[in-house]
Structures are given as structure tokens and as C-alpha cells.
Amino acid sequence: KDFGPMPLPAVILALASSAGSVLTILGKVAYITKVPELVKFGKQFMVPKKKTWITLNVGGKTFMSTTSTLMSKPNSVFSLMLESEEPSAQEAFQALDEVEREKLQQKMNKWGVKGEEYRFDRDPVYFQPVLNYLRTNKLFYSNNCSLQGLLEEAKFYELPELERLVQKEITKLRTQESSKSGSVLGQSAVTSRFSSYFDE
């Protein structure tokens, strides 16, 4: 809605009466207009960048994510998957020598496409932590998710930083188990020595 050269307070009041929804962004008041994707912030309109949603079928289970999430790791299988659809990428592929083209083709064989759905013949249990990592840069996994299995998935999707996080978690858990075992053995030795006083 065009309020002309009205001063900012008047614009705010007019927007408040016409829209009714108020946001506070960085300490400033912003009002939602009747156009859903426009936000009035001071004297400028901001249009949020539209996200393109991608459907992935992993082992028969459907996942949804955005191009920005999937392409957050430039050298991953997901980035290659989406970039390979671009005409310029296809031209670059044809320009490669035979050896390099074969290496790239092996990576591209990791997924299939049916309609607008990308398909991976992998275990969906391990894919959820992979997707969570792409979204947060952190490692989250459930009790039914083997870390060794997750490590293999990180290698498959070519996510070296996730590999590092998983390996670090494996090392931490092994250290904890070793510490617990040492404590149990130490306690057993103390109990044995204590009992020997009564056996004499």
C-alpha cells in the first residue's frame, strides 16, 4: 500500500491499522503488510529469498530439504547432484578427459532420478543424522544409529567434516568405556584385598 510522503510514524500507524501484525526486528518495529512476502522495515520493503524444496527418497523413505541446505557443503555428493542439472555443468562434464569423466560418472552413479525425486539406495536411519548435520553443522544421532554405520554414510556422501565429528564421537565413547572398565577392575582389586583380611 502506498502511503506517499507521509512521515514514518504516520506510515507505522497506517500499516498497523491495515495489517494488524507486528514484528520486532533488531530492536526496530516492522509491520507485515497485506502482501504475505513483503515486510515493511523502516522505509524499505524486504522480499525474503524463496527456497527451492527438494525431495529425496532414501531407501524408500521420503525426506524434504532445500537447495541451500543440500548445497551448504560445496564438495559433497548433494552439491554435485544439484549442480549437475545445470547446462553449464553438463557442458563442463563433456569437456573433461576420459579418465576424469569416468571418475565423476562414478560419483554421479550414487543417485538416481525419477520425476522430481532424487533417489539413494541407502539406509534412511543413517540419513537423518546426515541431513541434520547439513542443517546445523552439528552431530545428532539416535540410539538406534550405529556410529560406524554413520561414518560410512559420511564417506559415501563425501562429507569429511561429518566424518571428523563422527570419529571424534567414537573416540570419546571408547575412552569413556575404557575408563569405566578401569574403574570396575580397580574396585574389584580393592574388594579382593579387603576380603583377604577376613580370610586370614
Secondary structure as UniProt FT lines:
FT   TURN            4..5
FT   HELIX           8..19
FT   STRAND          21..25
FT   TURN            26..27
FT   STRAND          28..32
FT   TURN            36..37
FT   STRAND          39..41
FT   TURN            42..43
FT   STRAND          44..46
FT   STRAND          53..58
FT   TURN            59..60
FT   STRAND          61..66
FT   HELIX           67..70
FT   TURN            74..75
FT   HELIX           77..83
FT   TURN            84..85
FT   HELIX           87..95
FT   HELIX           98..108
FT   TURN            109..110
FT   STRAND          112..114
FT   TURN            115..116
FT   STRAND          117..120
FT   HELIX           124..136
FT   TURN            143..144
FT   HELIX           147..156
FT   TURN            157..158
FT   HELIX           160..199
//
